[in-house]
Amino acid sequence: MSPLESERELKIIAIPEGLDQDRVDSALARLLGLSRSVIVSLIEEGEVTRNGKALGKSDRLHENDLLEILMPAQAKPATLVSTPIEGLSVVYNDDHIIVIDKPAGIAAHPSPGWSGTTVIGAIIGAGYKVATSGAAERQGVVHRLDVGTTGLMVVAKDEISYSSLKQQFRDRTVEKVYHALVQGRMDPSDGTIDAPIDRHPREDYRFAVVADGKPSITHYTTMELFPAVSLLEIQLETGRTHQIRVHFSALHHPLVGDLTYGADPTIAQRLDITRPWLHARELRFKHPVSGEALDFFADYPLDLTRSLETLNRNERRR
């Protein structure tokens, strides 16, 4: 055995309910806090096994599966550090949960390759505590918003609240309402998109509608029409990564400013938008301890408000 091999650690992990039917590569990246390239290398080297059988990166996992992983000595998960935000916008706070209005450019939690501010780091930096459940760098996180998405996000501050909120999200009893500005006009103007989502088959940094993906359901209503774009209200029945962005891109109505999913850069430039036009507007759930129905609302941030003002000015000139 070489010195390098002797330093490697055999790690045995159980697959939680929330990762049932996930691909091996994506599930382990989330569980271990490692980059997907590191995970794929381990899989390709036969270092990830289930019942003694090596797994492929696209194999599906099941709740309570036990995986054996021979971890490289240098593979270390992201660590949780304080990353304060000046004027952190706290919408609600008590002994059990904290609800914030997340600004753009902030990740939900640390991850390999991300060195910027995080929601969890900002909460800790402001002196609040978070639950210790989950991976160390994702403590208290029960749902996520993309780095470029603004709006409401709840974080658990104790173990009971973490478990309760995770179950509410699993049971789909949490109501999440988003507003998005998409290119073109939806036909029909109100509807439901029911299309499975998983990793893009060729571009690992994106997601896509694929035949064997996870069930993904998005409901939308057209709120206002402008030349070339439409303002939508969106409710998620499921909560897949990039779900809103993927679904509307698949229908050839990408979010304004979402260049990753095919948006027209000239429209974003005209409206001075440098990120996907997407805002988590409303969030409703039961308090994890008292059971009280909670209902939160977040105004648009400046860049989104400014873009709508531009559209309204142009509309009046017509």
C-alpha positions as CSV (number, residue, x, y, z in Angstrom):
1,M,0.0,0.0,0.0
2,S,1.4,3.4,-1.0
3,P,1.7,6.3,1.5
4,L,-1.1,8.1,-0.3
5,E,-3.5,5.0,-0.1
6,S,-2.7,4.7,3.6
7,E,-3.9,8.2,4.2
8,R,-7.3,7.6,2.5
9,E,-10.4,7.2,4.6
10,L,-13.2,4.7,4.1
11,K,-16.4,6.6,4.6
12,I,-19.8,4.8,5.0
13,I,-22.9,7.0,4.5
14,A,-26.6,6.3,4.5
15,I,-28.8,7.9,1.9
16,P,-31.5,10.2,3.5
17,E,-35.0,10.3,2.2
18,G,-34.5,13.6,0.5
19,L,-32.0,12.1,-1.9
20,D,-34.1,9.0,-2.8
21,Q,-33.9,8.4,-6.6
22,D,-31.1,11.0,-7.0
23,R,-28.2,10.2,-9.3
24,V,-25.0,9.1,-7.5
25,D,-22.9,12.0,-8.6
26,S,-25.4,14.8,-7.7
27,A,-26.3,13.1,-4.3
28,L,-22.8,12.7,-3.2
29,A,-21.8,16.2,-4.2
30,R,-24.6,17.5,-2.0
31,L,-23.9,15.2,0.9
32,L,-20.2,15.5,1.0
33,G,-19.8,19.2,0.0
34,L,-17.3,18.2,-2.7
35,S,-17.1,19.4,-6.3
36,R,-18.9,17.2,-8.9
37,S,-15.5,16.6,-10.7
38,V,-14.0,15.1,-7.5
39,I,-17.1,12.9,-7.0
40,V,-17.0,11.8,-10.7
41,S,-13.3,10.9,-10.4
42,L,-14.0,8.8,-7.3
43,I,-16.9,7.0,-9.2
44,E,-14.8,6.4,-12.3
45,E,-12.0,4.9,-10.1
46,G,-14.5,2.5,-8.6
47,E,-14.2,4.0,-5.1
48,V,-17.9,4.3,-4.6
49,T,-19.7,1.0,-3.9
50,R,-23.1,-0.3,-2.7
51,N,-23.1,-3.8,-1.3
52,G,-19.6,-4.3,-2.7
53,K,-20.6,-3.3,-6.2
54,A,-19.1,-0.2,-7.9
55,L,-21.6,2.4,-8.9
56,G,-21.8,4.5,-12.0
57,K,-22.4,8.2,-11.8
58,S,-25.9,8.0,-13.3
59,D,-27.1,5.1,-11.1
60,R,-30.0,6.0,-8.9
61,L,-29.9,5.8,-5.1
62,H,-32.6,4.7,-2.7
63,E,-33.4,5.9,0.8
64,N,-31.3,4.1,3.4
65,D,-28.8,2.8,0.9
66,L,-25.4,2.3,2.5
67,L,-22.5,3.5,0.3
68,E,-18.8,2.8,0.9
69,I,-16.6,5.6,-0.3
70,L,-12.8,5.6,-0.3
71,M,-12.1,9.3,0.2
72,P,-8.9,10.9,-1.1
73,A,-6.8,12.5,1.6
74,Q,-7.0,15.9,0.1
75,A,-10.8,15.9,-0.4
76,K,-12.2,18.1,2.3
77,P,-15.8,19.5,2.4
78,A,-16.4,23.2,2.4
79,T,-16.3,24.8,5.8
80,L,-18.8,27.1,7.5
81,V,-17.4,30.6,8.1
82,S,-18.9,34.0,9.0
83,T,-19.5,36.2,6.0
84,P,-21.4,39.2,7.3
85,I,-23.7,41.3,5.1
86,E,-24.1,45.0,6.0
87,G,-27.8,45.6,6.8
88,L,-28.9,41.9,6.6
89,S,-32.7,42.1,5.9
90,V,-34.4,40.0,8.6
91,V,-38.1,39.6,7.9
92,Y,-38.9,37.5,11.0
93,N,-36.9,36.1,13.9
94,D,-37.7,34.1,17.0
95,D,-36.0,31.3,19.0
96,H,-36.7,28.7,16.4
97,I,-36.5,30.2,12.9
98,I,-35.2,33.2,11.0
99,V,-36.7,34.4,7.7
100,I,-34.5,36.7,5.5
101,D,-35.0,38.7,2.3
102,K,-32.0,37.4,0.4
103,P,-30.1,39.9,-1.9
104,A,-28.7,38.9,-5.3
105,G,-25.2,37.5,-5.4
106,I,-25.4,35.6,-2.2
107,A,-25.2,31.8,-2.1
108,A,-27.5,29.8,0.3
109,H,-24.5,28.0,1.9
110,P,-20.8,27.4,1.2
111,S,-19.8,25.0,-1.6
112,P,-16.7,24.1,-3.5
113,G,-15.7,26.9,-5.9
114,W,-17.8,29.5,-4.2
115,S,-15.7,32.0,-2.1
116,G,-18.4,34.8,-1.8
117,T,-20.9,35.6,0.9
118,T,-23.5,33.0,2.0
119,V,-26.8,33.2,3.7
120,I,-25.7,30.9,6.6
121,G,-22.4,32.8,7.0
122,A,-24.3,36.1,7.0
123,I,-26.7,34.9,9.7
124,I,-23.9,33.7,11.9
125,G,-22.0,36.9,11.2
126,A,-25.0,38.9,12.5
127,G,-25.0,36.9,15.7
128,Y,-27.8,34.5,15.1
129,K,-27.6,30.8,15.7
130,V,-28.6,28.0,13.3
131,A,-29.5,24.4,13.6
132,T,-26.7,21.8,13.5
133,S,-28.5,19.3,11.4
134,G,-27.2,18.4,7.9
135,A,-23.7,18.8,6.5
136,A,-21.6,21.2,8.5
137,E,-21.6,23.9,5.8
138,R,-25.4,23.6,5.3
139,Q,-26.6,23.9,8.9
140,G,-30.2,25.0,9.2
141,V,-30.8,25.1,5.4
142,V,-34.1,23.6,4.6
143,H,-34.5,25.1,1.1
144,R,-32.3,27.1,-1.3
145,L,-32.4,30.1,-3.6
146,D,-30.0,30.4,-6.5
147,V,-27.2,32.9,-6.1
148,G,-28.9,35.3,-8.6
149,T,-32.4,35.0,-7.1
150,T,-33.6,37.4,-4.5
151,G,-36.4,37.1,-1.9
152,L,-37.6,35.1,1.0
153,M,-35.7,32.2,2.6
154,V,-36.3,30.5,6.0
155,V,-33.5,28.9,8.1
156,A,-34.0,26.7,11.1
157,K,-32.3,27.6,14.4
158,D,-32.8,24.4,16.3
159,E,-33.2,20.7,15.5
160,I,-36.9,20.4,16.1
161,S,-37.6,23.3,13.6
162,Y,-35.1,21.8,11.1
163,S,-36.9,18.5,11.1
164,S,-40.4,20.0,11.0
165,L,-39.6,22.4,8.1
166,K,-37.8,19.7,6.1
167,Q,-41.0,17.5,6.5
168,Q,-43.2,20.4,5.4
169,F,-41.1,20.9,2.2
170,R,-41.2,17.1,1.6
171,D,-45.0,17.1,2.0
172,R,-45.3,20.1,-0.3
173,T,-47.3,22.0,2.2
174,V,-45.0,25.1,2.0
175,E,-46.4,27.7,-0.4
176,K,-43.7,29.4,-2.4
177,V,-44.7,32.2,-4.8
178,Y,-42.2,33.7,-7.2
179,H,-42.4,36.6,-9.7
180,A,-40.5,36.3,-12.9
181,L,-40.1,38.4,-16.1
182,V,-39.9,36.1,-19.1
183,Q,-39.4,36.7,-22.8
184,G,-42.4,36.7,-25.0
185,R,-46.0,35.9,-24.2
186,M,-47.1,32.6,-22.6
187,D,-49.7,30.6,-24.5
188,P,-51.9,29.8,-22.7
189,S,-51.5,32.8,-20.4
190,D,-52.2,30.7,-17.3
191,G,-51.1,27.1,-17.0
192,T,-49.1,24.3,-15.5
193,I,-45.7,22.9,-16.7
194,D,-45.3,19.2,-15.8
195,A,-41.9,18.2,-17.1
196,P,-39.1,16.1,-15.4
197,I,-35.8,17.8,-14.6
198,D,-32.3,16.4,-14.1
199,R,-28.7,17.3,-15.0
200,H,-28.1,18.4,-18.5
201,P,-26.8,15.4,-20.4
202,R,-23.8,17.3,-21.8
203,E,-23.3,20.4,-19.8
204,D,-22.8,19.6,-16.1
205,Y,-23.4,23.1,-14.8
206,R,-26.9,23.3,-16.2
207,F,-30.2,21.3,-15.7
208,A,-32.7,20.3,-18.4
209,V,-36.0,18.7,-19.1
210,V,-35.1,15.0,-19.6
211,A,-37.3,11.9,-19.9
212,D,-36.0,10.1,-16.9
213,G,-35.6,13.2,-14.6
214,K,-37.3,13.9,-11.3
215,P,-41.0,14.9,-11.4
216,S,-41.2,18.7,-11.6
217,I,-44.4,20.8,-11.6
218,T,-44.7,24.6,-12.0
219,H,-47.9,26.6,-12.0
220,Y,-48.0,30.1,-13.6
221,T,-50.3,33.0,-14.1
222,T,-49.6,36.0,-16.4
223,M,-49.8,39.2,-14.3
224,E,-48.8,41.9,-16.9
225,L,-47.9,42.0,-20.6
226,F,-45.2,44.3,-22.1
227,P,-43.7,44.4,-25.5
228,A,-41.5,41.4,-25.8
229,V,-41.8,40.3,-22.1
230,S,-44.3,39.1,-19.6
231,L,-44.5,39.4,-15.8
232,L,-45.6,36.1,-14.3
233,E,-46.6,34.8,-10.8
234,I,-45.3,31.3,-10.3
235,Q,-46.1,28.7,-7.7
236,L,-43.8,25.7,-7.3
237,E,-45.4,22.3,-6.5
238,T,-41.9,20.7,-6.5
239,G,-38.6,22.3,-5.7
240,R,-35.9,21.1,-8.2
241,T,-32.7,23.0,-8.8
242,H,-33.2,25.8,-11.3
243,Q,-36.8,24.5,-11.8
244,I,-38.4,27.8,-12.9
245,R,-35.4,28.7,-15.1
246,V,-35.4,25.3,-16.8
247,H,-39.1,25.0,-17.3
248,F,-39.6,28.4,-19.0
249,S,-36.4,28.0,-21.0
250,A,-37.7,24.7,-22.3
251,L,-40.9,26.5,-23.5
252,H,-38.7,29.1,-25.3
253,H,-39.6,31.8,-22.8
254,P,-36.4,32.1,-20.7
255,L,-36.2,34.5,-17.8
256,V,-35.0,38.0,-18.8
257,G,-31.3,38.1,-17.9
258,D,-30.8,34.3,-17.7
259,L,-28.1,33.9,-20.2
260,T,-27.3,30.4,-18.9
261,Y,-30.7,29.3,-20.2
262,G,-30.8,31.1,-23.5
263,A,-32.1,34.6,-22.7
264,D,-31.5,37.4,-25.2
265,P,-28.7,39.6,-23.8
266,T,-30.0,42.7,-25.7
267,I,-33.2,42.6,-23.6
268,A,-31.3,42.3,-20.4
269,Q,-29.0,45.2,-21.4
270,R,-32.0,47.4,-22.3
271,L,-33.6,46.8,-18.9
272,D,-30.2,47.0,-17.1
273,I,-30.6,43.4,-15.7
274,T,-27.4,41.5,-14.9
275,R,-29.0,38.3,-13.4
276,P,-32.1,36.2,-14.0
277,W,-35.2,38.3,-13.3
278,L,-36.6,36.1,-10.5
279,H,-37.8,37.0,-7.0
280,A,-39.2,34.8,-4.2
281,R,-42.1,37.1,-3.4
282,E,-44.2,35.1,-0.8
283,L,-43.6,32.3,1.6
284,R,-46.2,30.5,3.7
285,F,-45.7,27.6,6.1
286,K,-46.7,26.5,9.6
287,H,-44.4,27.5,12.5
288,P,-42.4,24.4,13.3
289,V,-43.1,24.6,17.0
290,S,-46.4,26.5,17.6
291,G,-48.1,25.4,14.4
292,E,-49.2,28.9,13.7
293,A,-49.7,29.8,10.0
294,L,-47.0,32.2,8.9
295,D,-47.3,34.4,5.8
296,F,-44.3,36.5,4.6
297,F,-44.0,39.0,1.7
298,A,-40.9,40.6,0.2
299,D,-40.9,43.7,-2.1
300,Y,-38.9,43.7,-5.3
301,P,-35.3,44.9,-4.9
302,L,-34.1,48.0,-6.7
303,D,-32.8,46.4,-10.0
304,L,-36.2,44.6,-10.6
305,T,-38.2,47.7,-9.7
306,R,-36.1,49.8,-12.0
307,S,-36.6,47.4,-14.9
308,L,-40.4,47.5,-14.5
309,E,-40.3,51.3,-14.4
310,T,-38.4,51.2,-17.7
311,L,-41.0,48.9,-19.2
312,N,-43.9,51.1,-18.0
313,R,-42.2,54.3,-19.4
314,N,-41.8,52.6,-22.8
315,E,-45.4,51.4,-22.7
316,R,-46.7,55.0,-22.1
317,R,-44.7,56.3,-25.0
318,R,-46.4,53.9,-27.5
